């Protein structure tokens, strides 16, 4: 069972070994960043008229390279140096459609490709550190892929549309769903580990 007293926030930024599991959340991991890198590379590949399969792999690689340079990847690598405990990775919330209305113009195919690139890149980078990337809980995802449902915004949709920040802050209900999801996964993993020890 997860010891709730050991779920802590370190204001100093120091990370200590000895916990049952670790959750790396945010730290610049963003579908918007991956998507932007993917689309820039896609435009470049289209101008060169390269084969579709080659172009897609180049776009996926661009998304991976973009994310690999961000803070979360550095933290994952350093964390793995001090612990063998399970590590779970959570990205920043998917964006608000009201804040990024250009996403309405994306074709279904492009949205699927962007989603695939973001998740594949995140899973690959997490896997390199023997960590697990957790997708945003389905119940919070908006009607358009790669967006969050408006009922989870911290502000009203009207206010969100006027925000200058790229990423939209979400409310406590969103946080509760994400926290429940990761804690359930941690508990399940620890139970399996305990069962394995008992059988051994």
C-alpha positions in Angstrom: 0.0 0.0 0.0 1.3 3.5 -0.8 2.2 5.4 2.3 0.3 8.7 1.9 2.7 10.4 4.4 5.5 9.9 1.9 3.8 11.8 -0.9 5.7 15.1 -0.6 6.6 18.2 -2.5 10.1 19.4 -2.3 10.2 23.1 -2.5 14.0 23.1 -2.7 14.0 21.0 -5.9 16.2 18.3 -4.2 15.3 14.7 -5.1 15.9 12.0 -2.5 16.1 8.2 -2.9 14.0 5.8 -0.8 10.5 6.4 -2.0 8.2 3.7 -3.2 7.6 5.5 -6.5 8.2 8.8 -8.2 6.0 11.0 -10.3 7.6 13.6 -12.7 4.9 16.0 -13.7 5.0 18.8 -16.3 8.5 20.2 -16.5 7.9 21.5 -20.0 6.6 18.2 -21.4 4.0 19.5 -23.8 2.0 18.2 -26.7 2.2 21.8 -28.2 6.0 21.7 -28.3 6.1 18.2 -29.9 3.4 19.2 -32.3 5.1 22.4 -33.4 8.4 20.5 -34.1 6.4 17.9 -36.0 4.6 20.4 -38.2 7.8 22.4 -38.9 9.5 19.2 -40.1 6.5 18.2 -42.0 6.5 21.4 -44.0 10.2 21.0 -44.7 9.7 17.4 -45.9 6.8 18.3 -48.1 8.9 21.0 -49.8 11.5 18.3 -50.6 8.9 15.9 -52.0 10.3 12.9 -50.1 8.6 9.5 -49.7 5.8 9.5 -47.2 7.3 6.9 -44.9 10.6 8.7 -44.8 8.9 12.0 -44.1 6.8 10.6 -41.3 9.9 9.1 -39.6 11.7 12.4 -39.9 8.7 14.2 -38.3 8.5 11.7 -35.5 12.3 12.1 -34.9 11.9 15.9 -34.8 9.2 15.6 -32.1 11.5 13.3 -30.1 14.5 15.5 -30.4 12.4 18.5 -29.3 11.1 16.8 -26.2 14.4 15.2 -25.3 16.0 18.6 -24.9 13.5 19.7 -22.2 13.7 19.8 -18.4 11.6 16.7 -17.7 14.1 14.5 -19.7 17.0 15.7 -17.6 15.1 15.1 -14.4 14.2 11.6 -15.5 17.8 10.8 -16.2 19.1 12.2 -13.0 16.3 10.5 -11.0 17.1 7.1 -12.5 20.7 7.5 -11.3 19.7 7.5 -7.7 16.8 5.1 -7.6 15.5 1.8 -9.1 11.9 2.6 -8.0 9.1 3.0 -10.5 8.9 6.4 -12.2 5.7 7.8 -13.8 5.8 10.7 -16.2 2.8 13.1 -16.7 2.8 15.9 -19.3 1.3 19.3 -19.0 -2.5 19.3 -19.6 -3.5 19.2 -23.3 -4.3 22.7 -24.4 -7.6 24.6 -24.5 -9.3 24.8 -27.9 -10.4 28.3 -27.1 -6.8 29.3 -26.6 -5.6 27.5 -29.8 -8.4 27.9 -32.2 -6.2 27.0 -35.2 -6.4 23.4 -34.1 -10.0 23.4 -35.5 -8.5 23.7 -39.0 -6.3 20.7 -38.6 -7.5 17.7 -40.6 -8.4 14.5 -38.6 -5.3 12.9 -40.1 -3.0 15.7 -38.9 -4.5 15.6 -35.4 -4.0 11.9 -35.2 -0.4 12.2 -36.4 0.4 15.0 -33.9 -1.1 12.9 -31.1 0.8 9.9 -32.2 4.1 11.9 -32.4 3.6 13.4 -28.9 2.7 10.1 -27.2 5.4 8.0 -29.1 8.1 10.6 -28.3 7.1 10.8 -24.6 6.9 7.0 -24.3 10.3 6.6 -26.0 12.1 9.1 -23.7 10.4 7.7 -20.6 11.4 4.2 -21.7 15.0 5.2 -22.0 15.0 5.8 -18.3 12.8 2.7 -17.5 9.9 5.1 -16.7 6.3 5.0 -17.8 4.6 7.9 -19.6 0.9 8.3 -18.6 -1.5 9.6 -21.2 -4.0 12.2 -20.0 -7.1 10.4 -18.6 -9.6 10.0 -21.4 -12.4 11.6 -19.4 -10.6 14.9 -19.5 -9.8 14.9 -23.2 -11.9 17.3 -25.4 -14.1 16.5 -28.4 -11.1 17.4 -30.6 -8.0 15.4 -30.1 -5.1 17.0 -28.3 -7.4 19.3 -26.2 -8.8 19.3 -22.7 -12.5 19.5 -22.0 -13.6 23.0 -21.1 -15.2 22.0 -17.7 -11.7 21.4 -16.4 -10.4 24.9 -17.1 -9.5 26.9 -14.1 -11.0 30.0 -15.7 -14.0 30.4 -17.9 -13.6 29.6 -21.6 -14.1 33.3 -22.4 -11.2 34.2 -20.0 -9.1 31.4 -21.4 -9.4 32.6 -24.9 -7.8 35.9 -23.8 -4.9 34.4 -21.9 -1.4 35.2 -23.0 0.1 32.0 -21.5 0.5 29.2 -24.0 -0.7 26.5 -21.5 -4.1 26.8 -19.8 -4.2 26.1 -16.0 -6.7 23.4 -15.0 -9.0 23.2 -12.0 -9.0 20.9 -8.9 -11.3 18.4 -10.5 -8.8 17.9 -13.3 -6.0 17.5 -10.7 -8.0 15.0 -8.7 -8.6 12.8 -11.8 -4.9 12.8 -12.8 -3.8 12.1 -9.2 -6.3 9.3 -8.8 -5.1 7.8 -12.0 -1.4 7.8 -11.1 -2.0 6.6 -7.5 -4.1 3.7 -8.8 -1.2 2.7 -11.1 1.3 3.0 -8.3 -0.8 0.8 -6.0 -1.3 -1.8 -8.7 2.4 -1.9 -9.5 3.4 -2.2 -5.8 0.8 -5.0 -5.3 2.3 -6.9 -8.2 5.8 -6.4 -6.9 4.8 -7.7 -3.5 3.0 -10.7 -5.0 6.2 -11.5 -7.0 8.3 -11.4 -3.8 5.9 -13.7 -2.0 6.0 -16.2 -4.9 9.7 -16.0 -5.0 
